[in-house]
Amino acid sequence: MIEGVLPIGTVVLLKEGTKRVMIIGVCQKQIGVAEEVIWDYVGCLYPEGYVGGDQTFLFDGVQIERIFALGYQDEEQFSFKIAADEALKKLREAE
């Protein structure tokens, strides 16, 4: 498994999932809950894509069963990955 944050556009299957999910965001805060919860990712169904906020899914990297395709990577994404990995590490240590 790839270490750290996966790039936007990565298509994965979650454990016990039957439908693939495409990552559309990282380091997401769950809104509307008593305690602040930070998730590694938010995703939408693949191949449908984003069809509304009620059709998105919050999940962590440990829930990923299989990676089907990696999203686009370039120097900007690699710099973002370093910052996001560090931010998630700090958030996890604070929990």
Buried (B, 14 or more C-beta within 10 A) or exposed (E): EEEEBBBBBBBBBBEEBEEBBBBBBBBBEEEEEEEEEBBBBBBBBBEEEEEEEEEBBBBEBEBBEEBEEBBEBEEEBEEBBEEBBEBBEEBEEEE
